[in-house]
Amino acid sequence: MTYVTEWARLFALTLGVELAVAVPLLGKDDPLARRAGAVAFAQLASHPLVWFVIPTFGLAGARFLLLAEGWALASELVFYRLVFPRLTWRRALAISALANGASMTVGGLLR
């Protein structure tokens, strides 16, 4: 399996998990399609950088994990806050953290 194929497979898994977690947590004020689209776009902003850019920094272990997950958490937090202005920063952080934690856990369990 190529690196890009592996990324696409794991992107789909991550997207599925984060949709399942984040969409309901984003509330019912906005249409389902808007919430799902926002989660998908947040993944498109964070996941490719984690797979294709951050590895070029030469970090390993905890440093890599801290930067990769920190980027995912922060970029998705800001994206959710910008797309849903009624969402507080604290709630956007909680949603991003829960969704990222869930996808990381599922990915780890399937390894």
Sequence and secondary structure as in RCSB ss.txt:
>XXXX:A:sequence
MTYVTEWARLFALTLGVELAVAVPLLGKDDPLARRAGAVAFAQLASHPLVWFVIPTFGLAGARFLLLAEGWALAS
ELVFYRLVFPRLTWRRALAISALANGASMTVGGLLR
>XXXX:A:secstr
  HHHHHHHHHHHHHHHHHHHHHHHT SSS HHHHHHHHHHHHHHHHHIIIIIGGGG   HHHHHHHHHHHHHHH
HHHHHHHH TTS HHHHHHHHHHHHHHHHHHHHHH 
